[in-house]
Amino acid sequence: MAKKGPVTKIRLVSTGLNAKGAPTGYTYYVSKNPRNITEKMKFSKYDPRAINPETKKLGCHVLFEEKKMPPHKKN
């Protein structure tokens, strides 16, 4: 069986705001190879909780930034 390699999981957190002006907290989890991508990742992705500032409707594309993974919960 082949080795897994240096690929790690990262969390992308939304920068979008909800109706009250607070962050939505919506996240995506993706894989990243730190040998190829050394800087922090930023993607424009869909956030179903964010409010579009122009149309005032729910759901729009916003910037997602890489943040630290939450600690693992032990049972």
C-alpha positions as a Markdown table, in Angstrom:
| # | Residue | x | y | z |
|---|---|---|---|---|
| 1 | Met | 0.0 | 0.0 | 0.0 |
| 2 | Ala | 1.3 | 3.5 | -0.9 |
| 3 | Lys | 2.1 | 6.1 | 1.7 |
| 4 | Lys | -0.4 | 8.9 | 2.3 |
| 5 | Gly | 2.2 | 11.7 | 2.0 |
| 6 | Pro | 2.2 | 15.2 | 3.5 |
| 7 | Val | -1.4 | 16.1 | 2.6 |
| 8 | Thr | -3.2 | 17.8 | 5.5 |
| 9 | Lys | -6.8 | 18.8 | 6.0 |
| 10 | Ile | -7.6 | 22.5 | 6.5 |
| 11 | Arg | -10.7 | 24.5 | 7.4 |
| 12 | Leu | -11.9 | 27.4 | 5.2 |
| 13 | Val | -14.1 | 29.9 | 7.1 |
| 14 | Ser | -16.5 | 32.3 | 5.5 |
| 15 | Thr | -16.0 | 36.1 | 5.7 |
| 16 | Gly | -19.7 | 36.7 | 4.8 |
| 17 | Leu | -22.1 | 38.4 | 7.1 |
| 18 | Asn | -25.6 | 37.5 | 8.1 |
| 19 | Ala | -28.7 | 39.9 | 8.5 |
| 20 | Lys | -27.5 | 41.1 | 11.9 |
| 21 | Gly | -24.0 | 41.9 | 10.6 |
| 22 | Ala | -22.3 | 39.0 | 12.4 |
| 23 | Pro | -20.1 | 36.4 | 10.7 |
| 24 | Thr | -22.0 | 33.4 | 9.4 |
| 25 | Gly | -19.4 | 30.8 | 10.7 |
| 26 | Tyr | -20.0 | 28.6 | 7.6 |
| 27 | Thr | -17.0 | 26.3 | 6.9 |
| 28 | Tyr | -15.6 | 24.0 | 4.2 |
| 29 | Tyr | -13.0 | 21.4 | 4.9 |
| 30 | Val | -10.5 | 20.6 | 2.1 |
| 31 | Ser | -7.1 | 18.9 | 1.7 |
| 32 | Lys | -3.9 | 20.8 | 1.1 |
| 33 | Asn | -0.4 | 19.7 | 0.2 |
| 34 | Pro | 2.0 | 22.0 | 2.1 |
| 35 | Arg | 4.9 | 21.2 | -0.2 |
| 36 | Asn | 3.1 | 22.7 | -3.2 |
| 37 | Ile | 1.0 | 25.5 | -1.5 |
| 38 | Thr | 3.0 | 27.2 | 1.2 |
| 39 | Glu | 0.8 | 30.4 | 1.7 |
| 40 | Lys | -2.6 | 30.5 | 3.3 |
| 41 | Met | -5.5 | 29.5 | 0.9 |
| 42 | Lys | -8.3 | 31.9 | -0.1 |
| 43 | Phe | -11.2 | 30.9 | -2.2 |
| 44 | Ser | -14.4 | 32.5 | -3.4 |
| 45 | Lys | -17.1 | 29.9 | -2.6 |
| 46 | Tyr | -20.9 | 29.8 | -2.0 |
| 47 | Asp | -22.1 | 30.6 | 1.5 |
| 48 | Pro | -25.9 | 29.7 | 2.0 |
| 49 | Arg | -26.1 | 31.8 | 5.2 |
| 50 | Ala | -24.6 | 35.0 | 3.9 |
| 51 | Ile | -26.7 | 38.0 | 2.9 |
| 52 | Asn | -26.0 | 39.6 | -0.5 |
| 53 | Pro | -25.4 | 43.3 | 0.2 |
| 54 | Glu | -27.0 | 44.4 | -3.1 |
| 55 | Thr | -30.1 | 42.2 | -3.3 |
| 56 | Lys | -30.5 | 41.5 | 0.4 |
| 57 | Lys | -31.2 | 37.8 | -0.3 |
| 58 | Leu | -29.7 | 34.8 | 1.4 |
| 59 | Gly | -26.9 | 32.9 | -0.3 |
| 60 | Cys | -24.0 | 34.4 | -2.2 |
| 61 | His | -20.4 | 33.9 | -3.1 |
| 62 | Val | -18.0 | 35.2 | -0.5 |
| 63 | Leu | -14.3 | 34.9 | 0.3 |
| 64 | Phe | -13.3 | 31.9 | 2.4 |
| 65 | Glu | -10.0 | 32.1 | 4.3 |
| 66 | Glu | -7.9 | 29.3 | 5.8 |
| 67 | Lys | -8.0 | 29.1 | 9.6 |
| 68 | Lys | -6.6 | 26.7 | 12.2 |
| 69 | Met | -8.4 | 23.3 | 12.5 |
| 70 | Pro | -10.4 | 22.9 | 15.7 |
| 71 | Pro | -9.0 | 20.5 | 18.3 |
| 72 | His | -10.1 | 16.8 | 18.0 |
| 73 | Lys | -12.7 | 15.8 | 20.6 |
| 74 | Lys | -11.8 | 12.7 | 22.5 |
| 75 | Asn | -14.6 | 10.5 | 23.8 |
